[in-house]
Amino acid sequence: MPIYSVKTTASQERTVADMIAEKEAPEIQAVIAPDQLTSYVMVEATDGTAFGRILDEIPHARGVIQSGDGPAESPFSEVEHFLSPTPDVEGIAEGDIVELIAGPFKGEKARVQRIDEGKDQVTVELYEATVPIPVTVRGDQIRVLDSEER
């Protein structure tokens, strides 16, 4: 099934994806608006021309990316990596300075001691604690402030 790239207004990707999905047209099979992709929505549709007419009714949709003879189809290999969830600990390294953004230590700064990618958890050591205490938190409960790799 062909996949088409739809150009959108900046920061309106989710809105456009929701509106396309709400159309419930038989031509549209799936819609994805990956966070990593700015100003584009990927749509799986059976007929690019009919899909293009549907887009005319959707605000913030600027149109389907075109090739010489009509809507350009994107190969599945270009979209595939958006379909696999990325672990929350990706981009975090041992020694990074982080801030806890959830849980009982919210707002505390800490240094990353160990990363468990399998469980998507990070063990950190709180900065301002009198006695160094290792605390294990989920990867989505921290925000990197300073990375030693930069």
C-alpha positions as CSV (number, residue, x, y, z in Angstrom):
1,M,0.0,0.0,0.0
2,P,1.5,3.4,-0.9
3,I,2.5,5.9,1.8
4,Y,2.3,9.6,1.1
5,S,4.0,12.5,2.8
6,V,1.7,15.4,3.6
7,K,3.2,18.9,4.2
8,T,1.5,20.7,7.1
9,T,1.7,24.0,8.9
10,A,4.4,24.0,11.6
11,S,3.2,22.6,14.9
12,Q,-0.1,21.4,13.4
13,E,0.9,17.8,12.6
14,R,-1.3,16.2,15.2
15,T,-4.3,18.3,14.3
16,V,-3.9,17.4,10.6
17,A,-3.4,13.7,11.4
18,D,-6.5,13.7,13.6
19,M,-8.6,15.5,10.9
20,I,-7.5,13.0,8.2
21,A,-8.3,10.0,10.5
22,E,-11.7,11.5,11.3
23,K,-12.6,11.6,7.6
24,E,-13.1,7.8,7.6
25,A,-12.6,7.7,3.8
26,P,-12.1,4.2,2.4
27,E,-8.9,5.4,0.6
28,I,-7.2,6.1,3.9
29,Q,-5.7,3.1,5.7
30,A,-3.4,4.7,8.4
31,V,-2.1,8.1,9.6
32,I,1.1,8.7,11.6
33,A,2.4,12.0,12.9
34,P,5.8,11.2,14.4
35,D,7.2,13.6,17.0
36,Q,10.6,13.4,15.3
37,L,9.2,14.7,12.0
38,T,8.3,18.4,11.9
39,S,5.7,19.7,9.5
40,Y,4.9,16.4,7.9
41,V,2.3,13.6,8.4
42,M,2.6,10.2,6.8
43,V,-0.5,8.6,5.3
44,E,-1.1,5.2,3.9
45,A,-3.8,5.4,1.2
46,T,-5.0,3.3,-1.7
47,D,-5.5,6.2,-4.1
48,G,-3.2,9.2,-4.1
49,T,-5.4,11.4,-6.3
50,A,-8.6,10.7,-4.2
51,F,-6.6,11.3,-1.1
52,G,-5.4,14.6,-2.5
53,R,-9.0,15.8,-2.9
54,I,-9.7,14.8,0.7
55,L,-6.7,17.0,1.8
56,D,-8.3,20.1,0.2
57,E,-10.9,20.1,2.9
58,I,-8.4,19.9,5.8
59,P,-7.0,23.2,7.2
60,H,-3.2,23.3,7.9
61,A,-2.6,20.5,5.3
62,R,-0.5,22.1,2.6
63,G,-0.7,19.2,0.2
64,V,0.9,15.9,-0.7
65,I,4.6,15.9,-1.8
66,Q,4.5,15.5,-5.5
67,S,6.7,13.7,-8.0
68,G,6.7,14.5,-11.8
69,D,3.5,12.6,-12.5
70,G,1.4,13.0,-9.3
71,P,1.6,12.3,-5.6
72,A,5.0,10.9,-4.6
73,E,5.0,7.6,-2.8
74,S,7.4,7.1,0.1
75,P,9.0,3.7,0.4
76,F,8.1,1.8,3.6
77,S,11.8,1.8,4.6
78,E,11.6,5.6,5.1
79,V,8.7,5.3,7.5
80,E,9.6,2.0,9.3
81,H,11.8,3.6,12.0
82,F,8.9,5.9,13.1
83,L,6.8,2.8,13.9
84,S,9.3,1.3,16.5
85,P,9.1,2.9,19.9
86,T,12.3,4.4,21.1
87,P,13.3,3.7,24.7
88,D,13.0,6.6,27.1
89,V,16.7,6.1,28.2
90,E,17.9,6.7,24.6
91,G,20.3,9.7,24.6
92,I,21.1,9.4,28.3
93,A,24.7,8.4,29.2
94,E,26.4,7.5,32.5
95,G,27.7,10.6,34.1
96,D,25.0,12.9,32.7
97,I,23.5,15.6,35.0
98,V,19.7,15.2,35.0
99,E,16.7,16.7,36.7
100,L,14.0,14.5,38.1
101,I,10.7,15.7,36.6
102,A,8.3,13.3,38.4
103,G,8.0,11.2,41.6
104,P,9.0,12.0,45.2
105,F,12.3,13.7,44.2
106,K,10.8,16.0,41.6
107,G,12.9,19.0,41.0
108,E,16.1,17.4,42.4
109,K,19.3,17.3,40.3
110,A,21.3,14.0,40.1
111,R,24.1,12.3,38.2
112,V,23.4,9.2,36.2
113,Q,25.2,6.1,37.7
114,R,23.7,3.2,35.7
115,I,21.3,2.7,32.8
116,D,19.1,-0.4,32.3
117,E,17.9,-0.3,28.7
118,G,16.0,-3.5,29.1
119,K,13.8,-2.2,31.9
120,D,13.9,1.4,30.6
121,Q,15.2,2.6,34.0
122,V,18.0,4.8,35.2
123,T,19.8,4.7,38.5
124,V,20.9,8.2,39.6
125,E,22.6,9.7,42.7
126,L,21.1,12.8,44.1
127,Y,23.4,15.8,44.2
128,E,22.3,17.6,47.3
129,A,21.8,14.5,49.5
130,T,24.0,14.4,52.6
131,V,24.5,10.7,52.1
132,P,24.8,9.5,48.5
133,I,21.7,7.4,47.8
134,P,21.2,5.6,44.5
135,V,17.6,6.1,43.3
136,T,16.2,4.1,40.4
137,V,13.6,5.9,38.2
138,R,11.9,5.3,34.8
139,G,13.6,6.9,31.9
140,D,10.6,9.2,31.3
141,Q,10.9,10.7,34.8
142,I,14.2,12.5,34.1
143,R,15.4,15.3,31.8
144,V,19.0,15.6,30.8
145,L,20.5,19.0,31.8
146,D,24.2,18.5,31.0
147,S,25.8,15.6,29.1
148,E,29.5,14.7,29.3
149,E,29.4,13.7,25.6
150,R,28.7,17.3,24.5
